[in-house]
Amino acid sequence: MGLVKSNFNPELLAIKMNRLGDTAARRILGVMREEGDTIAELARENAPVDDGELEDAIQVVEDRGGVNNRVQVTVQVDPGAIDSKGVPVMSYARVMHEALAPYGTGAFHLGPESQAKDGGSGKVGGKFMERSMRSRIGEMGKRVKQIVKEST
């Protein structure tokens, strides 16, 4: 019995696998960027309005703080934003997110500007960031799963 000859090249396979992983990672990052923008827009739509400073402070930030120093996409209220009265917008955002009715504890209710913005839709209110994220999580997961499936 003779030797079995193979054209298997483990180094080439490793290179191909790395490229496949890099391509999938880039595509997933693209999805995260798109979804981050969508979530931020939804959060602005759901946020209460007084003078618009909260809506303006909702932003998408990318940094390399993720696992293995990977890019992470964060939707947040700009921690450095200051309103026209000199108060950090984050202070107002925190209270409104947690306590504004509907969806929050109900300690606060929509003011006239927020009621006008809502127009009876029931979208404007507390938990504006959380609700925006939850509304996209299923679609985001489907998109990422599809990329992983195509990459394997």
N, C-alpha and C positions, 0 to 999 in steps of 0.2 A: 504494500500500500504506500502510495506516494504522499508527499506533503500537499496540503491544501493551500492553494494560492488565493490571496485576497487582495483586492484593491482598496481595502479599508484604510483610510488615513485619519487617525484620531485627531491630529492637529487641525486638519481641514474641517472635520466635524465640529471641533470646539470653536473654530472661527465662525462657522455658519450658525452655530447655536448662539453665540454672542451677538452676531448681527441680528438674528431673529429677535432676541431679547431686547436689543437696543431699539429696533424698529417698533416693537410692541410698546415699549416704554415711552417712546416719542409720541406714538398715537394716543396712548392713554393720557399723557400729559396734555395733548391737544384737547381731548375730551374734558379733562379737568378745567382747563382754561375756559372753554366754551361754557361749561356748566357753571363755573364761578361767575362769569358775566351774567348768565341767565338768573342765577340765584340772587345776585346783587340787584338786578333790575326788579325782580319780584319783591325783594325786601324793601326797595324804595317805594314800590306800589303799595305794599302792605303797611308801611310805616305811617305813624300819625304825622300831621303837618301843622306847624304853627307858623314858622317863618321859612321853612325849607332847609334849615341848617342840618337837620338830622338826615334827610334824604341825600343832601350833598356830601355828607360825611361817610356814607356807606361806600365801601371800596373793595376792590379785589387786590390782594397783595400776593406776590410770589417771592419766596425766599428758599434758601437751601437749609432749612431747619428740619427737614424730614429725615426718615430712616436712611442710614447710609449716605447722609448729606445730599439726598435727592431733593429736587424742587418740590415744594408743597404750595398749594394754592389755598389761600384763606380769604373768606368773605368776612369783613369786619367793619365796625364803626371806627373811623380813623381816631386812634388814641390821642393824637395831637390837635384835633380840631377844637377850636374855641368858638363859642357863639358870640353874638353881638353884645352880650352883657358881660363877656369875659369869663364865662363858665364853660368848663369842658363839656362838649357835646356828649361824650361818653356817659357823664352823670345822668343827663336827661334820658339818653338811650336806655340805660340800665333800668331806670324806674319805669319808663313807658313799656319796655319789653316785658317786664315781669308783672306790672300792676294794671296796665290799661285794659279795660273791657272793650270789646269782647276778647276772649282767649286768655287774658291775664287774670289776675286775682279779682279785678273789678274795683280796686281802690280808687281808680281814676276812670273817667269816661271821656269819650271823644268830644273835643271842643268843636266850635263852629267850622273852622277851617278843615279839620279832619272829617267832619260829617259831610261837608261839601265835596271833598275829595272822594270819599267813599261812595256817595251818590246812591246809597241804599244797597250796595253790592255785598256788604258784610265782610269785605276783605281787609279794610283798614282797622288795625287794633293791635293789641298786645301780641307777644311772641312772633313779631313780624320777621325776625331773622330765622328763628326755628321753623316756622311754618313754611318759609320759602325753601329752606334746605329739605325738609321732609317731602315737599311736593315734587322735588326733582330726584330724590335718592333712588327711586325705582328705575327711572329712565337711565340715570347715570350708571347704575349697576348693570343694566342690560347692555349698554354700549361697551362697557369695559369687558364684560363676559364675552361679547362677540369678538372683540379684538384678541382676547386670550385664546378663544376657540380657533380663530383664523391663524394664530401663530403657532399652534401645536400640530 
